[in-house]
Amino acid sequence: MTARDPADRYQVAVIGAGLAGAATAWELARRGISTALVEAYRPGHRQGSSHGSSQLYARSSADSLYVELSGQAEACWLELEADAGTRLRHRTGALDFGARRDPVRLAARLGAAGVPHELLAAEEAAERWPQLRFDPGPVLYHPDGGWLDPDATVAACVGRAVAHGAELRTGVRVARIEQLRSGEVALRGPGLDAAPVRAELVVVAAGAWLPELGLPVRLPPLTVTQQQVFHFRRREQPGPRPGWPVFVHRGEQQVLGLPSGADGGTDGVLGAFKLSLLDDGRVTTAGTRSGVVDPASRQAVSGYVRQRLPELDPEPFAAATSLRTSTPGGDFVLDRAGSLVIVSPCSGHGGKYAPLIGRLTADLVLGKAEAPARFALPASNSGATARLRP
Ligand SMILES: Cc1cc2nc3c(=O)[nH]c(=O)nc-3n(C[C@H](O)[C@H](O)[C@H](O)COP(=O)(O)OP(=O)(O)OC[C@H]3O[C@@H](n4cnc5c(N)ncnc54)[C@H](O)[C@@H]3O)c2cc1C
């Protein structure tokens, strides 16, 4: 890639300042690549996938690729936190339980990757974490798990990308991407004609909007669902017990629980707890989603709290919706077709890999390394130049 000078010309333009695009812009900018980061709203907005003050950060996965990637991500998080001078993750330990979560299999995966963990009987787990009611059967605990703060992470990535020289354009929705005779590509849309963005290569990190962009690239089948999360208060002020562990429970119900972080209000890190059903999303699109919390989901999560988390007030005091984009096998998308690099850490588990996604995308952009083969676009794109509208 060649360095470019004039104001509207960049080596790379990144569309979307969610976790994936923001981390990519940070990684490119700190490597000295001239980068424009173009976002339809403002970084940190509530319309996509990357908002809120807590998401699960854990190494347990039934899939050894993602266990391995979580180890690589750890090093990237440390680099981002050092560059930003702030802590973005909180280590509370993580629990996995329920027959459908298969803790024994997860423990084997962690063991193979050398991740410290314990497999406990339900009775032992109940003694250690009396705030939770476990299913009979084994419970997996690994102390390196916890939660990350997506709002703070997006802010850190964007802030540091700009500090390293990236240009941030907000409130600008890219309507189309044009191929120029010069070989460059130009972003087009309201707000971009007066102040154009031209680049040698475009990274599309548009999340749930990806299927709506009309790109000349065959994408894997993507399903967008609207999910909801609920915040619950502790009945009493936290006592001497340290922060609650995060947990994934896949039994009769499939539930993710973790501290609320700043979204819990003044109760802060120790006070409120956030819960969501892992399997209750309604299929939608980024353009048509309602943004309305599903009352059936609220009722189900409330019932779960009554049965399983007696230290919480079962009436949620806050709720929010967000968009999840999923591939059929749960894999991420990261591949190049001509002048476009498509990146989408899909399927509800991309947040914890954010700075690694930035690194993998930057490596692909710069031709330094390929992404994992499973993240490839459908084979019909191979060799494609992804000719954009001239
Ligand atoms: C309910 C829920 C819970 C989750 N929990 C976890 C968890 O516990 N742990 C975990 O690791 N992961 C979790 N995830 C996954 C994680 O949130 C996603 O992997 C991640 O946020 C995806 O980020 P993204 O940048 O791809 O998408 P987004 O955050 O949606 O960002 C896309 C951006 O592109 C912008 N954009 C789109 N089109 C255009 C355009 N034409 N022009 C300009 N800008 C555009 C959008 O405005 C948006 O800002 C969860 C996801 C959901 C939905």
The ligand as an SDF file (V2000), in Angstrom:
LIG
                    3D

 53 58  0  0  0  0  0  0  0  0999 V2000
  -27.7310   -9.1360   22.7290 C   0  0  0  0  0  0  0  0  0  0  0  0
  -26.2950   -9.3990   22.3810 C   0  0  0  0  0  0  0  0  0  0  0  0
  -25.4560   -9.8600   23.3590 C   0  0  0  0  0  0  0  0  0  0  0  0
  -24.1280  -10.1330   23.0660 C   0  0  0  0  0  0  0  0  0  0  0  0
  -23.3520  -10.5910   24.0560 N   0  0  0  0  0  0  0  0  0  0  0  0
  -22.0690  -10.8590   23.8040 C   0  0  0  0  0  0  0  0  0  0  0  0
  -21.2660  -11.3440   24.8450 C   0  0  0  0  0  0  0  0  0  0  0  0
  -21.7340  -11.5150   25.9800 O   0  0  0  0  0  0  0  0  0  0  0  0
  -19.9490  -11.5920   24.5830 N   0  0  0  0  0  0  0  0  0  0  0  0
  -19.4320  -11.4080   23.3400 C   0  0  0  0  0  0  0  0  0  0  0  0
  -18.2430  -11.6680   23.1570 O   0  0  0  0  0  0  0  0  0  0  0  0
  -20.1820  -10.9460   22.3100 N   0  0  0  0  0  0  0  0  0  0  0  0
  -21.4880  -10.6760   22.5180 C   0  0  0  0  0  0  0  0  0  0  0  0
  -22.2730  -10.2140   21.5280 N   0  0  0  0  0  0  0  0  0  0  0  0
  -21.6990  -10.0550   20.1710 C   0  0  0  0  0  0  0  0  0  0  0  0
  -21.0880   -8.6760   19.9340 C   0  0  0  0  0  0  0  0  0  0  0  0
  -21.9270   -7.6860   20.4500 O   0  0  0  0  0  0  0  0  0  0  0  0
  -20.8990   -8.5120   18.4310 C   0  0  0  0  0  0  0  0  0  0  0  0
  -20.0240   -9.5250   17.9720 O   0  0  0  0  0  0  0  0  0  0  0  0
  -20.2990   -7.1770   18.0570 C   0  0  0  0  0  0  0  0  0  0  0  0
  -20.9320   -6.1210   18.7240 O   0  0  0  0  0  0  0  0  0  0  0  0
  -20.4190   -6.9850   16.5400 C   0  0  0  0  0  0  0  0  0  0  0  0
  -19.9060   -5.7270   16.2380 O   0  0  0  0  0  0  0  0  0  0  0  0
  -19.9610   -5.1480   14.7750 P   0  0  0  0  0  0  0  0  0  0  0  0
  -18.9910   -4.0090   14.7670 O   0  0  0  0  0  0  0  0  0  0  0  0
  -19.7880   -6.2290   13.7780 O   0  0  0  0  0  0  0  0  0  0  0  0
  -21.4630   -4.6400   14.5600 O   0  0  0  0  0  0  0  0  0  0  0  0
  -22.1810   -3.2830   15.0690 P   0  0  0  0  0  0  0  0  0  0  0  0
  -21.8800   -3.0450   16.4820 O   0  0  0  0  0  0  0  0  0  0  0  0
  -23.6190   -3.3600   14.7030 O   0  0  0  0  0  0  0  0  0  0  0  0
  -21.4870   -2.1540   14.2170 O   0  0  0  0  0  0  0  0  0  0  0  0
  -21.8030   -1.9200   12.8610 C   0  0  0  0  0  0  0  0  0  0  0  0
  -21.6710   -0.4290   12.6440 C   0  0  0  0  0  0  0  0  0  0  0  0
  -21.7400   -0.1280   11.2680 O   0  0  0  0  0  0  0  0  0  0  0  0
  -22.4690    1.0690   11.1130 C   0  0  0  0  0  0  0  0  0  0  0  0
  -22.9840    1.0970    9.7560 N   0  0  0  0  0  0  0  0  0  0  0  0
  -23.8010    0.1780    9.1880 C   0  0  0  0  0  0  0  0  0  0  0  0
  -24.0640    0.5070    7.9030 N   0  0  0  0  0  0  0  0  0  0  0  0
  -23.3940    1.6560    7.6650 C   0  0  0  0  0  0  0  0  0  0  0  0
  -23.2620    2.5000    6.5140 C   0  0  0  0  0  0  0  0  0  0  0  0
  -23.8920    2.2070    5.3660 N   0  0  0  0  0  0  0  0  0  0  0  0
  -22.5090    3.6240    6.6110 N   0  0  0  0  0  0  0  0  0  0  0  0
  -21.8470    3.9270    7.7730 C   0  0  0  0  0  0  0  0  0  0  0  0
  -21.9480    3.1560    8.8940 N   0  0  0  0  0  0  0  0  0  0  0  0
  -22.7060    2.0320    8.8420 C   0  0  0  0  0  0  0  0  0  0  0  0
  -23.5790    0.9430   12.1610 C   0  0  0  0  0  0  0  0  0  0  0  0
  -24.1430    2.1980   12.4660 O   0  0  0  0  0  0  0  0  0  0  0  0
  -22.8140    0.3360   13.3190 C   0  0  0  0  0  0  0  0  0  0  0  0
  -22.2780    1.3190   14.1790 O   0  0  0  0  0  0  0  0  0  0  0  0
  -23.6110   -9.9220   21.7690 C   0  0  0  0  0  0  0  0  0  0  0  0
  -24.4600   -9.4400   20.7710 C   0  0  0  0  0  0  0  0  0  0  0  0
  -25.7880   -9.1870   21.0760 C   0  0  0  0  0  0  0  0  0  0  0  0
  -26.6880   -8.6680   20.0040 C   0  0  0  0  0  0  0  0  0  0  0  0
  1  2  1  0
  2  3  1  0
  2 52  2  0
  3  4  2  0
  4  5  1  0
  4 50  1  0
  5  6  2  0
  6  7  1  0
  6 13  1  0
  7  8  2  0
  7  9  1  0
  9 10  1  0
 10 11  2  0
 10 12  1  0
 12 13  2  0
 13 14  1  0
 14 15  1  0
 14 50  1  0
 15 16  1  0
 16 17  1  0
 16 18  1  0
 18 19  1  0
 18 20  1  0
 20 21  1  0
 20 22  1  0
 22 23  1  0
 23 24  1  0
 24 25  2  0
 24 26  1  0
 24 27  1  0
 27 28  1  0
 28 29  2  0
 28 30  1  0
 28 31  1  0
 31 32  1  0
 32 33  1  0
 33 34  1  0
 33 48  1  0
 34 35  1  0
 35 36  1  0
 35 46  1  0
 36 37  1  0
 36 45  1  0
 37 38  2  0
 38 39  1  0
 39 40  1  0
 39 45  2  0
 40 41  1  0
 40 42  2  0
 42 43  1  0
 43 44  2  0
 44 45  1  0
 46 47  1  0
 46 48  1  0
 48 49  1  0
 50 51  2  0
 51 52  1  0
 52 53  1  0
M  END
$$$$
